[in-house]
Amino acid sequence: MNGMFGGMWFGWLFWIILIAIIIWAVLQFTNRNQPTNHSTNIVEKETPLDILKKRYAKGEITKEEYDEMRKNI
């Protein structure tokens, strides 16, 4: 006699689905409680002054060019 709902295989299928739902629920709950670091997703925009400072530091422009460009910013 196979019993209800198609026999023994239904029992195994039921427990596998139940365990999968429990694991999914635990993962959803733990992910909501973890602090997220959104700063890694935000692209920091360089200001013109930052770019100018980098160019001066690399030696691409002279001190005089740096001072003149800084006044214009």
C-alpha positions in Angstrom: 0.0 0.0 0.0 1.5 3.3 -1.1 -0.5 5.6 1.2 -1.8 9.0 0.4 -0.5 11.5 -2.2 1.5 9.1 -4.4 3.4 7.1 -1.8 6.8 7.4 -0.2 8.3 9.8 -2.8 5.9 12.5 -1.8 7.2 12.4 1.7 10.8 13.0 0.6 9.7 15.7 -1.8 7.7 17.4 1.0 10.7 17.5 3.3 13.1 18.7 0.6 10.8 21.6 -0.2 10.2 22.4 3.5 14.0 22.4 4.2 14.6 24.6 1.1 12.0 27.1 2.3 13.5 27.2 5.8 17.0 27.8 4.4 15.7 30.6 2.1 13.8 32.2 5.0 16.9 32.2 7.2 19.1 33.7 4.5 16.5 36.4 3.8 16.3 37.3 7.5 20.1 37.4 8.0 20.7 39.5 4.9 18.3 42.2 6.1 20.0 42.5 9.4 23.5 43.0 8.0 24.6 46.6 7.5 25.2 47.5 3.9 28.1 49.5 2.6 26.6 51.7 -0.1 29.7 53.8 -0.4 31.3 51.1 -2.6 28.4 51.5 -5.1 28.7 55.3 -5.3 31.2 56.6 -7.7 33.0 59.5 -6.1 33.2 62.4 -8.6 36.4 64.3 -8.7 36.2 68.0 -8.5 38.2 70.2 -10.9 40.5 71.2 -8.1 41.2 67.5 -7.4 42.1 66.9 -11.0 44.3 70.0 -11.0 46.1 68.9 -7.9 46.8 65.5 -9.4 48.2 67.0 -12.6 50.5 69.3 -10.6 51.6 66.4 -8.4 52.4 64.3 -11.6 54.5 67.2 -13.0 52.2 67.7 -16.0 51.9 71.4 -15.2 54.2 74.0 -13.6 53.6 75.9 -10.4 52.6 79.0 -12.4 50.1 77.1 -14.5 48.7 75.5 -11.4 48.2 78.9 -9.7 46.6 80.4 -12.8 44.3 77.5 -13.3 43.4 77.5 -9.6 42.3 81.1 -9.8 40.1 80.3 -12.7 38.3 77.5 -10.9 
